[in-house]
Protein backbone atom coordinates (compact mmCIF):
# COMPACT_ATOMS: atom_id res chain seq x y z
CA UNK A 1 0.00 0.00 0.00
CA UNK A 2 1.26 3.49 -0.84
CA UNK A 3 2.24 5.67 2.09
CA UNK A 4 0.47 9.04 2.26
CA UNK A 5 2.41 12.14 1.24
CA UNK A 6 3.52 14.31 4.14
CA UNK A 7 4.30 17.95 3.35
CA UNK A 8 7.13 19.24 5.52
CA UNK A 9 6.77 22.84 4.29
CA UNK A 10 10.12 23.14 2.51
CA UNK A 11 10.25 25.16 -0.71
CA UNK A 12 12.51 23.71 -3.39
CA UNK A 13 11.98 26.38 -6.03
CA UNK A 14 10.10 29.50 -4.92
CA UNK A 15 7.84 30.85 -7.65
CA UNK A 16 7.27 34.26 -6.05
CA UNK A 17 9.23 36.18 -8.70
CA UNK A 18 8.94 39.93 -9.20
CA UNK A 19 7.09 40.74 -12.43
CA UNK A 20 4.86 37.68 -12.40
CA UNK A 21 1.09 38.13 -11.98
CA UNK A 22 1.09 36.11 -8.76
CA UNK A 23 3.97 38.05 -7.14
CA UNK A 24 3.27 38.77 -3.50
CA UNK A 25 5.40 41.46 -1.80
CA UNK A 26 4.16 40.37 1.60
CA UNK A 27 5.52 36.85 1.19
CA UNK A 28 8.26 36.08 3.68
CA UNK A 29 11.78 36.31 2.28
CA UNK A 30 13.65 33.08 2.75
CA UNK A 31 17.26 33.01 3.85
CA UNK A 32 19.27 31.71 0.91
CA UNK A 33 22.12 30.63 3.12
CA UNK A 34 25.46 29.61 1.78
CA UNK A 35 26.77 26.10 1.61
CA UNK A 36 30.10 26.01 3.39
CA UNK A 37 32.38 23.34 1.99
CA UNK A 38 35.18 21.82 3.96
CA UNK A 39 38.63 21.46 2.40
CA UNK A 40 37.99 17.98 1.03
CA UNK A 41 34.67 18.89 -0.59
CA UNK A 42 36.17 22.07 -2.04
CA UNK A 43 39.10 20.12 -3.50
CA UNK A 44 36.76 17.58 -5.13
CA UNK A 45 34.54 20.33 -6.53
CA UNK A 46 37.59 22.14 -7.90
CA UNK A 47 39.02 18.95 -9.42
CA UNK A 48 35.66 18.15 -11.02
CA UNK A 49 35.36 21.62 -12.54
CA UNK A 50 38.95 21.54 -13.79
CA UNK A 51 38.43 18.07 -15.25
CA UNK A 52 35.34 19.23 -17.13
CA UNK A 53 37.09 22.36 -18.42
CA UNK A 54 40.16 20.40 -19.53
CA UNK A 55 37.97 17.84 -21.29
CA UNK A 56 36.19 20.57 -23.26
CA UNK A 57 39.50 22.28 -24.04
CA UNK A 58 40.99 18.98 -25.17
CA UNK A 59 38.11 18.20 -27.51
CA UNK A 60 38.22 21.68 -29.04
CA UNK A 61 42.01 21.52 -29.41
CA UNK A 62 41.77 18.13 -31.09
CA UNK A 63 39.14 19.47 -33.49
CA UNK A 64 41.37 22.42 -34.41
CA UNK A 65 44.40 20.17 -34.92
CA UNK A 66 42.40 17.79 -37.10
CA UNK A 67 41.06 20.71 -39.13
CA UNK A 68 44.57 22.06 -39.70
CA UNK A 69 45.82 18.61 -40.74
CA UNK A 70 42.86 18.20 -43.09
CA UNK A 71 43.41 21.68 -44.51
CA UNK A 72 47.11 21.18 -45.21
CA UNK A 73 46.94 17.61 -46.51
CA UNK A 74 43.68 17.49 -48.46
CA UNK A 75 41.97 20.83 -48.95
CA UNK A 76 44.89 23.11 -49.82
CA UNK A 77 46.74 20.60 -51.98
C-alpha positions as semicolon CSV with decimal commas, in nm:
position;residue;x (nm);y (nm);z (nm)
1;X;0,000;0,000;0,000
2;X;0,126;0,349;-0,084
3;X;0,224;0,567;0,209
4;X;0,047;0,904;0,226
5;X;0,241;1,214;0,124
6;X;0,352;1,431;0,414
7;X;0,430;1,795;0,335
8;X;0,713;1,924;0,552
9;X;0,677;2,284;0,429
10;X;1,012;2,314;0,251
11;X;1,025;2,516;-0,071
12;X;1,251;2,371;-0,339
13;X;1,198;2,638;-0,603
14;X;1,010;2,950;-0,492
15;X;0,784;3,085;-0,765
16;X;0,727;3,426;-0,605
17;X;0,923;3,618;-0,870
18;X;0,894;3,993;-0,920
19;X;0,709;4,074;-1,243
20;X;0,486;3,768;-1,240
21;X;0,109;3,813;-1,198
22;X;0,109;3,611;-0,876
23;X;0,397;3,805;-0,714
24;X;0,327;3,877;-0,350
25;X;0,540;4,146;-0,180
26;X;0,416;4,037;0,160
27;X;0,552;3,685;0,119
28;X;0,826;3,608;0,368
29;X;1,178;3,631;0,228
30;X;1,365;3,308;0,275
31;X;1,726;3,301;0,385
32;X;1,927;3,171;0,091
33;X;2,212;3,063;0,312
34;X;2,546;2,961;0,178
35;X;2,677;2,610;0,161
36;X;3,010;2,601;0,339
37;X;3,238;2,334;0,199
38;X;3,518;2,182;0,396
39;X;3,863;2,146;0,240
40;X;3,799;1,798;0,103
41;X;3,467;1,889;-0,059
42;X;3,617;2,207;-0,204
43;X;3,910;2,012;-0,350
44;X;3,676;1,758;-0,513
45;X;3,454;2,033;-0,653
46;X;3,759;2,214;-0,790
47;X;3,902;1,895;-0,942
48;X;3,566;1,815;-1,102
49;X;3,536;2,162;-1,254
50;X;3,895;2,154;-1,379
51;X;3,843;1,807;-1,525
52;X;3,534;1,923;-1,713
53;X;3,709;2,236;-1,842
54;X;4,016;2,040;-1,953
55;X;3,797;1,784;-2,129
56;X;3,619;2,057;-2,326
57;X;3,950;2,228;-2,404
58;X;4,099;1,898;-2,517
59;X;3,811;1,820;-2,751
60;X;3,822;2,168;-2,904
61;X;4,201;2,152;-2,941
62;X;4,177;1,813;-3,109
63;X;3,914;1,947;-3,349
64;X;4,137;2,242;-3,441
65;X;4,440;2,017;-3,492
66;X;4,240;1,779;-3,710
67;X;4,106;2,071;-3,913
68;X;4,457;2,206;-3,970
69;X;4,582;1,861;-4,074
70;X;4,286;1,820;-4,309
71;X;4,341;2,168;-4,451
72;X;4,711;2,118;-4,521
73;X;4,694;1,761;-4,651
74;X;4,368;1,749;-4,846
75;X;4,197;2,083;-4,895
76;X;4,489;2,311;-4,982
77;X;4,674;2,060;-5,198
